[in-house]
Amino acid sequence: MQQSHGMGYAEYSRGVDQLLKVEKRRQKEYEASRRMVSEAGRQIHK
């Protein structure tokens, strides 16, 4: 948690603002990775 998001679990769980900030970042990273996998799949099956 500290390395990935720059805060420890105690700080993360303390406030809704911090929680939302981390979860939005996680969602963006997830969507980016899904796009990369999808693109790689299309490249392979050409």
Rosetta silent file (secondary structure, phi, psi, omega in degrees, C-alpha in Angstrom):
SEQUENCE: MQQSHGMGYAEYSRGVDQLLKVEKRRQKEYEASRRMVSEAGRQIHK
SCORE:     score description
SCORE:     0.000 S_00000001
   1 L     0.000  -46.742 -178.015    0.000    0.000    0.000 S_00000001
   2 H   -61.080  -47.385 -177.039    2.753    2.453    0.940 S_00000001
   3 H   -69.217  -42.610 -176.214    4.766    1.844   -2.210 S_00000001
   4 H   -72.644  -40.428 -170.896    1.825    1.762   -4.611 S_00000001
   5 H  -120.709   -1.132  176.262   -0.211    4.664   -3.286 S_00000001
   6 L    75.471   19.414  177.801    2.128    6.674   -1.082 S_00000001
   7 L  -154.016  152.828  178.010    0.208    6.044    2.128 S_00000001
   8 L   -82.964  170.876 -177.967   -0.167    3.328    4.694 S_00000001
   9 H   -62.914  -36.937 -179.016   -3.330    1.387    5.407 S_00000001
  10 H   -61.275  -44.698  179.020   -4.079    3.413    8.542 S_00000001
  11 H   -67.627  -40.238  179.035   -4.060    6.664    6.572 S_00000001
  12 H   -59.027  -44.822 -175.450   -6.015    5.050    3.721 S_00000001
  13 H   -81.033  -10.182 -176.785   -8.773    3.840    6.010 S_00000001
  14 H   -72.158  -38.329 -173.520   -8.979    7.105    7.956 S_00000001
  15 L  -133.516  147.162  179.531  -10.720    9.273    5.415 S_00000001
  16 H   -65.589  -37.276 -179.566  -13.195    8.930    2.607 S_00000001
  17 H   -61.168  -44.993  178.959  -11.249   11.407    0.469 S_00000001
  18 H   -64.680  -42.689 -179.494   -8.099    9.288    0.616 S_00000001
  19 H   -60.525  -46.939  179.850  -10.080    6.122   -0.046 S_00000001
  20 H   -64.196  -40.039  179.023  -11.754    7.611   -3.122 S_00000001
  21 H   -59.826  -46.859 -179.519   -8.461    8.964   -4.434 S_00000001
  22 H   -67.019  -43.853 -177.443   -6.815    5.535   -4.204 S_00000001
  23 H   -67.089  -35.625  175.667   -9.793    3.677   -5.646 S_00000001
  24 H   -64.860  -41.122  177.900  -10.038    6.044   -8.630 S_00000001
  25 H   -64.300  -42.510  178.098   -6.341    5.516   -9.325 S_00000001
  26 H   -60.587  -42.798 -179.471   -6.785    1.742   -9.063 S_00000001
  27 H   -62.918  -43.882  178.522   -9.711    1.859  -11.490 S_00000001
  28 H   -62.152  -42.717  178.726   -7.714    3.881  -14.025 S_00000001
  29 H   -64.499  -39.802  178.624   -4.780    1.465  -13.760 S_00000001
  30 H   -63.101  -47.199 -179.327   -7.124   -1.502  -14.178 S_00000001
  31 H   -63.732  -39.120  178.258   -8.763   -0.011  -17.258 S_00000001
  32 H   -64.224  -41.233  179.621   -5.376    0.818  -18.787 S_00000001
  33 H   -67.318  -37.696  177.569   -4.150   -2.735  -18.241 S_00000001
  34 H   -63.707  -39.196  177.906   -7.340   -4.157  -19.802 S_00000001
  35 H   -64.644  -41.298  179.163   -6.800   -1.949  -22.871 S_00000001
  36 H   -62.983  -43.629  179.123   -3.193   -3.144  -23.167 S_00000001
  37 H   -63.476  -43.202  179.674   -4.252   -6.801  -22.946 S_00000001
  38 H   -63.064  -44.941  178.936   -6.989   -6.252  -25.496 S_00000001
  39 H   -63.429  -42.740  178.299   -4.624   -4.481  -27.877 S_00000001
  40 H   -61.934  -40.613  177.781   -2.003   -7.209  -27.477 S_00000001
  41 H   -61.651  -41.129  178.226   -4.662   -9.814  -28.262 S_00000001
  42 H   -66.464  -37.967  179.956   -5.627   -7.992  -31.441 S_00000001
  43 H   -64.651  -40.182 -177.733   -1.980   -7.718  -32.490 S_00000001
  44 H   -68.136  -38.500 -173.917   -1.445  -11.456  -32.001 S_00000001
  45 L   -91.809   17.828  177.705   -4.531  -12.498  -33.968 S_00000001
  46 L   -75.751    0.000    0.000   -3.858  -10.403  -37.064 S_00000001
